[in-house]
Amino acid sequence: MTSTPERVFIFDTTLRDGELAPGCSMTQPEKMRVARALAELGVDVIEAGYPSGSRRDWESVQAVAREVQGPVICALARCIREDIELAAGALQAAARHRLHVYLGTSPQYREQRLRMSPAQVITTAVTGVAAARALCDDVEFSPEDASRTELEFLAEVIERAIAAGATTINIPDTVGYTVPDEFSEVFRYLRTNVRGIDKVTLSVHCHDDLGMAVANSLTAVVAGARQIECTINGIGERAGNCSLAEVVTALHTRAAFFNLATGIKAARLYPVARLVSNITGVLIPRNQAVVGENALKLGKHSGPQALRDRIRALGFELDAAQFDDVFEEFQALAERKLELFDGDIEALVLRVEGSATGPWELAHLQIHSDSGTTGAQATLTLKHTDGRLIERTARGDGPVDAAFLALKAVTGTQVTLRQFEVRAVTGGQDAQGEAVVQVEYENRSYRGASASTDIVEAGTRALLEVINRIEQTRAVTAPRPAALVD
């Protein structure tokens, strides 16, 4: 007879580590949408950000701590008192909160980045954990680059951190270097050689540089870890992080092998993946495990109840006004398409959900292009939240170029286009096209995405989404707190 499964806690770091992916920075309203979606998904811990990074980051963490109920709200800090105090202040309003402090321990980090001796690393770690514990009962400690740290020294640092008050010990594969057999030995060594390790939660945090983040995380769980740190769609620095959907689904599908359970609501995995993809502009590949595309056909004769049922089956919840907007767009799209697929429905829902994310709204777009002449002309009208309607006409090398020039003329936001991608949301000649733009503005990279059967409109809406995000960011950007140490 199978014993009762043990619980594995899911620690989501989409809002912190995930945002480090190029172009994946989010505005505060976007972060709140993701945080609420994560709470509905059932994650145990939300790492809301790095408060000492900037005033904007501090305010975003504070907003999540104040408004999101359910999960433990966590903030990251270096083992520096000023960082720790800033993080604690940002988390103050949370019903349950955690301070997560970190310090590099590998020879590469000690010698090249920190310029510390092993003794100095231990002293700094102990001081940081103790300072965090004085402000919070729930303290996580991460020895950064643990997978490349000498086992004996790693065990000593962790033992001292536990003695100083750490309640969770996280073992990061910071540079995505380790492999499963090697990583399992790290956990077995620590469980055998660290006094007090049975009194804390062991955690794992893996990067995907060698494509083994999920495998390494599952290996760590078999070797005794009971918290997995991951992100939606595996987004994050460089090649990304362990994918939440993949690691959770593996635990569930192979329950007879792992005998472990999570609190994740499986029906929410797909819509949350699409939400994050829409906000960050990072497309989900068709063959992505667990959250890749599936299809169910609807047509123009499908009524509101059929659409409502399909939207719910995909895991979305809309209020009456939102559903009316989606149904209106659904009927208009169904007149142009023979069949509608799940990808079409998602695009409509996400467009309606994200329609109020900035000051500008597309009111009208007209394109004139003649194969017998060079270039194209776009006439574009935007509506501002203050009630203004502004129209501009521009000529460009092609219809997309002309529309983008007109858009920049209306908003006055001069971004530099770095990448423009188009793909079909569904199959067939009448497919909706999803356009993704990547732009640069004031040395920062931004991504946006939108879908339409008209690819010029999709591209224009994608760029407008980026401009709205830039305007929101400008409204809240402030200098970094003076107390910080680089």
N, C-alpha and C positions, 0 to 999 in steps of 0.2 A: 504494500500500500504506500502511495506517495505521501510524504509528510507535507504539512502546510508550508506553502512557499514563503521564503523570507522576502522582506521588502527591500527594494533598491530605490534610493532617492534620485530623482532627476533634477539636476542643477542646470538651468538654462542660462547661457551667457551670450545670447544673441545681441542684447543691448549693449554689451561691453566688448567682448572679444569679436563677436560677429561684425560689429560696426567698424572694425579695423580693416575689413576688406576694402580695396580701392573702390571709391564711389558709393559705398554703402552707408555713409553718414545719414542720419535721420533727424528730422526736426522733432521738437518736443511733442507736438500732437501725434506725429507718426510713432514715436516711442511709446506714447500712452496707448495707442491702438494695439501695438504689438504686445505690450505688457498685459493689457486686459485679455487679449487672445491667449496668451500663455497661461494666465490664471484659469481661464475657461478650459484650456487643454488639460490642466491638472498637474502642472509641474510643481515640484516641492519647493524649489528655490529659484528666484529670479535675480540674477546678478544685473542690477540696473545700470551700472556704469562705474566710472572712475572719477569721483568728485573732485579730486585735485587737478584733473586735466585742464579744466577751465570753469569759469562761472556758469557757462551754459550747461556743462556736464553736471555740475553741482545741482543746478536747478532742476534738471531732468530727473536725477536720482531722487531729489526731494519730492517731486510731483508723483513719481511712482510710489514712493513710500507713503505718501499722504492719501493717494486715491485708489490704489490697487489692493484688494482684499484677498485673503486666502494663503498664497505662498509666503514663505520667508523672503523678505527683501534684503538683498546683499549688496555691498559696495566694496570695491577693491581699493587697497591702499598699499603704498610701499611701507617698509618698516621704518618709517620716519614719523615722529610725533605729530608734526603739522598735518601730514596726509591723513593720519588716523583720526585726528580731531575733526578735520573737515568732513571725512566720511561719516563719522558718528553724528555730526550735526545734520547732515543731509538725510540720515536715516531716522531721525528722532521721532517722526510722526508714525512710523510703521508699527502695526500691532505686534509683529514679530520681525526682528531684524538680525543681520549677521555682519560682522566685520571680517573681511578677507584680506589678510596681509601676506606679502610675498617678499622673497629675497633670493637672489641667485646663489646657487651652491656648487655648481660644477666648476672644475678648474678654469674652463673658458670664461665663465661669468665672473668668478672671483678675481682672476688675474687681469682680464682684458677690459671688463666693464666696471667692476666695483673697485678694483685695485685694493683688495682686502686680503689679509691672511686668513687661514681657516679659523683661527681663534677670534678674529674680528667679526667674521661672519656669524659665528655662534653667539657672540655677545650682542650683535645687532638684532639677530632673530629673536633672542630671548627678550630683549628690551622692547621690541616691537609687539610681540605677542602679549607681554605683560601690560603694555600701555593700552592695547585693544581690549584686553580682558577687564581692565579697570573701568571701561566705558560700556561694555557689552558682555553678556553671559555666553553668547554664541560667537565663537572666534574660530575662523578657519586659517590655517597656515599652509602656504605653498612654498616648498623649496624649488625655486625656478630652475629649469633644466635638470630636474632630478634624474632623468634617465641617463644622463652622461656624468652623474656625480659618483665618486667612489662610494661603494656600498657602506663601508665602515664609517666614513665621514657623514654620509646621509643619515645613517642610523643615529649617530650622535646628535646631529642637529635636530632631528625629529624628536628624540627622547627629551632633549632640553626644552623644545617648544611645548611638548605635552606637559612637562613639569611647570612651565610658565603659565599654562591655562588654556592651551588650544583644545578645542572640542572636536574639530574635524582636521584631519591631515590629508592634504591633496597631493598626489604624485603626478606632476605634469611631464609629459613628453613634449617639451616646449618647442623643439625644432623638428618634430616628426621623424626622429632618428631611430627609435627602437623597433624591434620586431617581437611578435607574440611570445615566443619561448623565452627570450631574454627578459621581457617585461614581467612575465609571470614570476621569474626568479627574484626580481626586485621586491615584489610584494611578499613572497614567501620568506625572503631574508629579513625583511622588516618585521614581519609578524613573529619571527623567531627571536630576533635580536634586540628589539626595542621594548624596554620596560614601559608598561602603561598603555601599550598600543591597543589592548583589548578594551580599554575604557573610552576610546574615541572612535569616530566614524572614519574609515579609510575611503578616500575619494580618488578618482582618476580623471585626468584631463589630457586628451590626446589631439595632436595636430596631424594633418593628413598629407604631409609632404611626400611620403612614400605610398600613399593610398591605403594605409593600414590603421587609420584612426578608430574605425568601428571594431575591427578585429582586435586591436590592442586593448580597447576598452572592455570588450567582452572577456578577453583573457584575464584582465585585471579583476573583473567581477568573479570569475571562477577561482581566482587566487585570493579572494577575500575582500575586495573593494565593495562598498555598499552605497556609494554615491557615484554617479556618472555625470561629468560635465560635458555639455554638448550645445549645439546651436541648431536653429531651424535651417533646413537645407544645407547644413554643414558649412555655412558661410563663416569667414574669419580671415585672419592674417595669412598671407601667402596662399597655400593650397587649401586653407580652411581647417575646420574642426570636425570632431566626431558628429555625425548627423543624428539628431534626436530621433527622427522617424525610423531610421534604419536600426539603431541600437535597441530602441523600445520594441519594434516589431520583431526583431530577432529573439529577444527575451520571451515575447509572447508566443511566437510561432514554435519555438523550440523549448516550450515550458517543461516538457518531460526531461530534457537534458539539464537545463539551468535550475529548475525548481525555484524560480525567483519571480517576483511580481512588482509592477510599478502602479502608480495611481493615474497614469495617462489615459485619457478618453480617446480611444483609437479613432472614433468617427470624426474627431476634430483635427487629426493630423493633416489631412489633405487641405482643408480650407485655410489653416494657419500657414501651411507651406506656400499656398498661393498668395496669401496676404503679404507675407514677407517678400516674396518674389516681386509682387506688384510695387511695394514701397521702395525696395532697393533697386529695382530694375535688373536684377540678376535672374536670368531665365532658368527655369527648371528643364533639364534635358528630357526629351521624350522617353528615354530609356532609364531615367533616374529610378533607383530602387524605391519602392513603396509609394512615392508621391508623383511618379511619372504619369503622363496623361492616360485617361481611359475615355470611353465614349458611350453615350446613350442617346439615341436619336429622338428629337422632337420636331414638329413641323408647324406650319401656320395654322393648322386646325386644332392644335393642342390648346386647351383652355387654361384659365388661371390656376385651377386646382392641380393640373398636371405639372405646370411650371413650379408652383409652390412646393409640391411634393419633391420635385427633382432638386430644387434649391436646398431643401432640408436634408435630402439624402446626401448632398455634397457637403453638408455640415455648416451651411450659412444660416443665420437667423436675421431676418429683416423685419422692420416695423411696417405698419400698413402703408405709410407714405413712400418708404423705400421700395416696397414691393410693387406699388402702383407705377413708380417710375421705371422699374425693371420690366414690368409687363408691357408698358407702352413701348419701350425700346425693343423688347422681344418681338412684339407684333410687327414693328417696322422692319426689323432684321429678317423676320420670317417671310415677309413679302419679297425680299431680295434673294433669299436662300431656299433651296429645295428642302434641306434638312439642317437642323441645328444640333450640335453636339455639346458634350459637357464643357469643352473648352470655350464654346460660344457663350454658354450660360455664365460661366465663371467671369468671363471678360465683362459681361453686362453688369453682374453683381458688383464686381470690384470697381467698375467705373462709377456706379451710383454711390457705393460706399465712400469712395475717395473724391467725390465731386466737389466737396466743400473744404478742400485742404489748403486753399490759398486765396489771394485777393482777386485773381484774374480767372475769367471763365470764357471759353470759346463760344461766341454767339453766331458767327457766320464765317464761312470760308469758301471762296470761289477761285478756281484755278482756270487759267486759259493757256493752252499749250498747242502749238501747231507744228507738225513734223516738217513743214516746209520752211520754217523760220528757226532762228537760233534762240534758245532760251524759252522761258515761260513767265507768266505774270500771275501773281497771287494778290487777291484782295481779301483782307482779313479784318474782322470786327471782334473786339474783346469787350466784355462787360466787367467792370470793376465793382467790388463790394460797396463802394461809395455811390454807386448808381450811374457812373459815367459809361458811355458807349464810345469807344475810340476805333476808328477805321483807318487802315493804311494800305497802300498798294505798293508792291515791290516787284522788280524783275530779277530773275536769277538764271543760272545755267540750266536749271530744270525746275519742275514743279515743287519738289521738296525744298530746294535751295531758295526759291522765291517765297514760299510760305514761311520758312525760317527767318528770312530777312524782314518780312513784314511783321512777324511776331516780335522780333527784337526791336523794331522801330516803334511799335506800340508800347512795349513795356519799358524801353530804355535800358534793359539789362543786356549788356554786350558779352555774351558767353562765347567761348571758342569750342566748336564742335570737334571732338576727337574721334568719335566712332558712331556709326549709324548702322544698325542691324535690323533686318526684317526676316520674319519667319511666319509660316502659316500656323494659326491656332488649331485649325482642323483641316481635313483634306478637301480636295475638289477645287474647281475653278472659282466657286463662290465663297471660298474660305475667308474668314476674318484674318487679317494680317496683324501680327503683333510687332510693333516697332519699338526698338530700344535705342536710346541715345545716351552717349557718354560725353559730357562737356567739362570744360575747365573754366573756373571762375575764381579769380584772386588766389591762384595757386592751390585750389581745392578741386577735387574731382567729384562730379555728381552724375547719377544715372537716373533715367526716367523711362517709363514704359506705358504703352497704351495699345488698344486693339480696335480695329474697325475693318469693314469690308473695303474701305477706301484707305489705301496705305499712306497717302499724303495726309489725310486727316489724322491717322494713327500717329504718324511722325510728329505732326504739329501738336497734338495733345500730349505726346511724350515730352517734347521740349517745353511745353507750357507747364507741365507738372514740375519739371526741374526749376523753371524760373519762379514758380510759386514757392518751391522749397527754399530757394536762395533768398527770396524776399522775407520769408518767415525767419530764416537763420539770421539775416541782417538785423531783424527787429529785436533779437534777443542776445546778440553777440556782445560780450563785454570782455575787458582785459582779464587775463589769468590772475588769480589771487597772488598778492605779493609775497605771501609766506612760503610759497612753494620752493623746493630745491630740486634742480635738475640732476 
